[in-house]
Amino acid sequence: MSERDIKLHGSWRLVSFDLELRESKERTQPWGAEPNGHLIFGADGRMMVLVTAKEREPGSADAQQAALFRTLMAYTGRYRMDGDSFIVKVDTCWNEAWNGTEQQRFYKLDGDALEVFTAWMPNPLAAGNAVGRGVLGFARE
């Protein structure tokens, strides 16, 4: 591992989660201005991320549980570095469809600030499933 890769090791606190649309460059905050979450890169090669909307109501009814699921993202797996990206071989995930897949994320590191970008893709959080990407901002803890 290079020194640059080692700089990602540790715990990061989520400070922003934006959805950016490719065509318009418009950014929205689908989970509000202050989402909750953490990203952890271990020196052992495992990463874990948990992101939720801040405003979530507990509930046991099906509709309430579905609403909780729609404001949650979490996965973990072994990661490897590839230039300005990291690739996670997902082994546990909130979205069963991702288990066993590789998820590539691009990043910019500036001191204790980390910005992570998903690939451009049809985004279920965007109206009409428009092509967009997630842009997540983290601060080192």
C-alpha positions as CSV (number, residue, x, y, z in Angstrom):
1,M,0.0,0.0,0.0
2,S,1.3,3.5,-0.8
3,E,1.5,6.3,1.6
4,R,-1.4,8.0,-0.2
5,D,-3.6,4.9,0.4
6,I,-2.6,4.8,4.0
7,K,-3.9,8.3,4.5
8,L,-7.5,7.0,4.0
9,H,-7.1,4.6,7.0
10,G,-9.2,5.4,10.0
11,S,-12.7,6.7,10.7
12,W,-14.5,9.4,8.8
13,R,-17.7,11.2,9.8
14,L,-20.3,12.0,7.2
15,V,-20.9,15.8,6.8
16,S,-22.8,15.9,3.5
17,F,-24.7,13.6,1.0
18,D,-25.7,15.2,-2.3
19,L,-27.2,13.7,-5.4
20,E,-25.7,15.4,-8.5
21,L,-27.5,15.1,-11.9
22,R,-25.2,14.6,-14.9
23,E,-27.1,16.7,-17.4
24,S,-28.0,19.8,-15.3
25,K,-25.2,19.5,-12.7
26,E,-28.0,20.2,-10.2
27,R,-27.3,19.0,-6.6
28,T,-29.9,18.1,-4.1
29,Q,-29.8,16.7,-0.6
30,P,-32.2,13.8,-0.7
31,W,-31.6,13.0,3.0
32,G,-31.5,16.5,4.3
33,A,-28.7,18.9,5.2
34,E,-27.3,16.9,8.1
35,P,-27.3,13.2,7.2
36,N,-25.7,10.7,9.7
37,G,-23.0,8.3,8.9
38,H,-19.5,7.0,9.1
39,L,-16.9,5.5,6.7
40,I,-14.1,3.3,8.1
41,F,-11.0,2.2,6.2
42,G,-9.1,-0.5,8.1
43,A,-5.4,-1.2,7.7
44,D,-6.4,-4.8,7.3
45,G,-8.1,-4.0,3.9
46,R,-11.7,-3.8,5.0
47,M,-14.0,-0.8,4.6
48,M,-17.4,-0.2,6.1
49,V,-19.9,2.6,5.5
50,L,-23.2,3.4,7.1
51,V,-25.3,6.4,5.9
52,T,-28.8,7.4,7.1
53,A,-31.0,10.4,6.8
54,K,-31.0,12.5,10.0
55,E,-34.8,12.7,10.2
56,R,-36.0,9.1,10.7
57,E,-38.9,7.9,12.8
58,P,-38.8,4.5,14.4
59,G,-41.6,2.1,13.5
60,S,-42.7,-1.4,13.4
61,A,-45.4,-1.3,10.7
62,D,-44.5,-2.3,7.1
63,A,-44.8,1.2,5.7
64,Q,-42.6,2.6,8.5
65,Q,-40.0,0.0,8.0
66,A,-40.0,0.6,4.3
67,A,-39.4,4.3,4.9
68,L,-36.4,3.4,7.2
69,F,-35.0,1.2,4.5
70,R,-35.2,4.0,1.9
71,T,-33.2,6.3,4.1
72,L,-30.3,3.8,4.8
73,M,-27.2,2.7,2.9
74,A,-24.7,0.3,4.4
75,Y,-22.1,-2.1,3.1
76,T,-18.8,-3.6,3.9
77,G,-16.1,-5.7,2.2
78,R,-12.5,-6.0,1.3
79,Y,-11.1,-3.0,-0.7
80,R,-8.3,-2.3,-3.0
81,M,-7.0,0.9,-4.4
82,D,-6.9,1.9,-8.1
83,G,-5.5,5.3,-8.8
84,D,-8.1,7.9,-7.5
85,S,-10.6,5.2,-6.6
86,F,-11.2,2.3,-4.3
87,I,-13.0,-0.8,-5.2
88,V,-14.9,-2.8,-2.6
89,K,-15.8,-6.5,-3.0
90,V,-19.0,-6.4,-1.1
91,D,-19.7,-9.3,1.3
92,T,-22.4,-7.8,3.5
93,C,-24.9,-5.1,2.4
94,W,-28.3,-3.5,3.1
95,N,-29.1,-4.1,-0.6
96,E,-28.9,-7.9,-1.2
97,A,-28.3,-7.2,-4.9
98,W,-24.8,-5.8,-4.1
99,N,-23.5,-8.8,-2.2
100,G,-20.7,-10.4,-4.2
101,T,-20.4,-7.4,-6.5
102,E,-17.5,-4.9,-6.8
103,Q,-18.4,-1.2,-6.1
104,Q,-16.0,1.4,-7.3
105,R,-15.9,4.8,-5.7
106,F,-13.8,7.8,-6.7
107,Y,-12.4,10.1,-4.2
108,K,-10.5,13.4,-3.5
109,L,-8.5,13.7,-0.3
110,D,-7.6,17.2,1.0
111,G,-6.1,16.9,4.5
112,D,-8.8,15.9,6.8
113,A,-11.6,16.3,4.2
114,L,-12.6,13.4,2.0
115,E,-15.0,13.6,-0.9
116,V,-16.4,10.3,-2.3
117,F,-18.2,10.0,-5.6
118,T,-20.2,7.1,-7.0
119,A,-20.1,6.3,-10.7
120,W,-22.7,7.9,-12.9
121,M,-25.8,5.7,-13.1
122,P,-29.5,5.8,-13.2
123,N,-30.3,6.9,-9.7
124,P,-33.5,5.7,-7.9
125,L,-33.4,8.8,-5.7
126,A,-33.7,11.1,-8.7
127,A,-37.0,11.9,-10.5
128,G,-37.5,9.7,-13.5
129,N,-34.5,7.6,-12.5
130,A,-32.2,10.3,-14.1
131,V,-28.5,9.6,-14.4
132,G,-26.7,11.0,-11.4
133,R,-24.1,10.2,-8.8
134,G,-23.8,10.4,-5.1
135,V,-21.3,12.9,-3.7
136,L,-20.5,12.2,0.0
137,G,-18.4,14.5,2.1
138,F,-16.5,13.2,5.1
139,A,-14.3,14.7,7.8
140,R,-11.6,12.7,9.6
141,E,-12.6,11.9,13.2
